[in-house]
């Protein structure tokens, strides 16, 4: 059972977020359900993972829960959750129950989730707007529409249904984009665990071992460090497999002379880390591998330098692309001037993805990248990945010594008031540091 005193100390953090949501809504009601449990097969379920929006506002991790936030002159938050059930606790573990959930997590009211359908029409009555998210779960959508129809059926009694329905995620995305001190602390710890896992994987890699054996080293370190799960399916890609961006089979043997690309990160207390490192299986870069690796590393350095307050979201990507284009021209993989290679998109045959994404409760976290058609400006508290790469498949005009080299280098970077903080800096990434670490 979780230490309730620790959770209680965190309750004000979540209460403040609910208050901010109510202030942004001004008048109306927001309904945020957690994620449903999902069957894996027959009577087995996938490990449960709560909904990120719900968790952001509550810190509550039990399934079958719904948060209602009422905005207005007297804002309040109401939790619907499972009843306390000693018999079910014997089978499935501890449950808070409505009374203890209210006391520990600081809700104004709490009720059994079995009463949700009966209570929601009254809560919705005479509210000017409903903020929820529709369109992602048909049974949930039907349930919400049923509540609204129940309110509309009372129109002759002078009861009005919400006139406006808006997507609560629009407001919450904006809130989640800028991390508070608690969130940044958790993300630093997640990054530390993942950094240790990558270092362990580098030491474990050797010719003849299987990709899944290295994946197992990562998973061991995630759990050993206290993380609850991988933040996403780990990519452990040796040799030509590194040129497949979302390679997850992780079942090939590692060969001497090949590179190993690992894209893996843990999830700690709901928050993701996301690191990619590429290194030689035998601990020593070949000349061609070193050339491409140094190019990607230089592109990443140029991109990270652009992660500062006031910079546009796209500035790191533009900086990385310019360095990569120059290098690809120098290696004879692209022809023409840097501007021509960028304008024509020739570089995309070797670098086909963006240079980063928001990071937080989700690996690809909530938040807009553009506003009113312009790239969003970076602000202190935002966290993003910076992950340029170069993937050289065999083909016409590709020198044999470059063929099947796939490299990506990715770090988690927080925007600070004066610049940035690379949360994952301790994972070796220069050629010298990688080779020295792998030598032991």
URCOR-V957347 format. One record per run of one state. SS is the DSSP state (hx for helix, st for strand, lp for the rest). FROM is the first residue (numbers start at 1). TO is the last residue. If there is no record, write none. Layout:
BEGIN
ss from to
SS FROM TO
SS FROM TO
END
This chain:
BEGIN
ss from to
lp 1 3
hx 4 25
lp 26 27
st 28 33
lp 34 38
st 39 41
lp 42 43
st 44 45
lp 46 51
hx 52 58
lp 59 65
st 66 71
lp 72 75
st 76 81
lp 82 85
hx 86 92
lp 93 96
hx 97 105
lp 106 108
st 109 112
hx 113 124
lp 125 128
st 129 132
lp 133 137
hx 138 152
lp 153 154
hx 155 157
lp 158 163
st 164 167
hx 168 177
lp 178 180
hx 181 204
lp 205 209
st 210 210
hx 211 224
lp 225 228
st 229 230
lp 231 234
st 235 238
hx 239 243
lp 244 252
st 253 253
lp 254 258
st 259 264
lp 265 265
st 266 268
lp 269 270
st 271 272
lp 273 274
st 275 280
lp 281 286
hx 287 305
lp 306 311
st 312 312
lp 313 314
hx 315 330
lp 331 337
hx 338 344
lp 345 345
hx 346 349
lp 350 357
st 358 358
lp 359 369
st 370 371
lp 372 373
st 374 375
lp 376 376
st 377 377
lp 378 382
st 383 386
lp 387 388
st 389 392
lp 393 399
hx 400 402
lp 403 404
st 405 408
lp 409 409
st 410 415
lp 416 419
st 420 422
lp 423 430
hx 431 439
lp 440 440
END
